[in-house]
Amino acid sequence: MNDFFREDERLGIKLPFLKLEWHQYSSEVQEAILLEWENIRGIIPDRIKEIENQINMLQTRLDHEENFPISCELNTSIAHHASVINDLWLWYRHNGAAVYKSHT
């Protein structure tokens, strides 16, 4: 299955990476890809929870930070983590079967 998914370092999950059009894969391969995607999707809520915990720790530090440049860095880091969460939710809502089948 590694041929069909690539690790996204920013998101911390594997994302689909198809070299062919969906209809060019056999039904068995399509089924295997969709099964793997469902396994990956199942990891996303846990990944989001990890990042939320990181945001909470950064927010706690920010609440007590008096140095303005450091507080700006903390805010930037919080925004980055929030962006990752947003992208993870988009991928979580991505229904592989519907999208892939729409190409056939």
Secondary structure, DSSP 8 states (H G I E B T S, - for coil): -TTTEEEETTTTEEEE--SS-GGGS-HHHHHHHHHHHHHHHHHHHHHHHHHHHHHHHHHHHHHH---HHHHHHHHHHHHHHHHHHHHHHHHHH--HHHHHHTT-
